Amino acid sequence: MDKFALVYEFNKDSPLITYEASKELDNKNYEGALKLLETAANKYPYHPTVYFLNCIALAHKINLNLLKKILLKAIIS
């Protein structure tokens, strides 16, 4: 059993939302990951993992302009 996923299931306000998004990326569900990461960026704007994972999802969707903007945000935070 995935303990991190279990914690996130019971506490949706947890920073483990990034873990859930990374699982979506592993499953090649880029849209699902982007939705989770958008929520995470609003809740945890200074959590750089959110932005790095967002860049990975955007790279797969080939949105390079937005990718550059978010990567700069990740480096600054």
Order of alpha helices (4+ residues) and beta strands (2+ residues): alpha-alpha-alpha-alpha-alpha
